[in-house]
Amino acid sequence: MTKQKRTEIISKFKKNAKDTGNSSVQIALLTERIRQISDHLKGQKKDYASQLGLLKLVGQRRRLLNYVKRTDLAEYNKLLKQLDIRK
């Protein structure tokens, strides 16, 4: 992920000027990495190290989504819609 793409995602999901560690920002960044690795794996089916990394990222994103769901249900639904993630 390029630095420009990363700053674009952060600026889209941040809540204030210095907000980079918010759960929403983290989920958006993880989603972008998951999409990139998934595209890579479509062409490289035997790249098992990347498959393991992908599963770890998906698990981390799931834990963050569960946290957001517990704390702010409206934000959770908004994130699912914006990032096009299934429940």
C-alpha positions, -999 to +999 in steps of 0.1 A: +000+000+000+014+034-010+018+062+015-006+083-006-033+056-005-028+052+033-032+089+040-063+089+017-079+062+037-070+078+070-084+111+060-116+095+049-123+076+082-107+098+108-129+117+133-106+146+140-074+161+128-049+139+147-070+107+146-050+079+131-055+050+156-093+050+157-109+016+153-126+027+121-093+038+105-076+005+115-105-015+100-103+005+068-066+000+065-069-037+072-096-041+046-074-025+020-045-048+028-069-078+028-081-068-007-045-065-020-034-098-006-066-115-020-058-101-055-022-114-051-035-149-041-057-151-072-026-154-093-003-172-068-024-200-055+005-218-038+017-188-018+009-204+016+028-177+036+005-150+022-025-172+029-015-174+065-010-137+067-043-131+051-061-152+077-044-133+105-054-100+090-090-112+086-091-123+123-077-090+135-103-071+115-130-094+128-119-086+164-119-049+157-153-051+141-167-070+171-153-042+194-170-015+173-202-035+172-202-037+210-195+000+215-212+018+187-237-001+166-244+028+142-207+032+134-205-006+128-233-006+103-218+025+086-184+008+083-199-024+068-217-003+042-188+019+033-162-009+031-186-034+015-179-061+041-203-089+048-215-095+083 
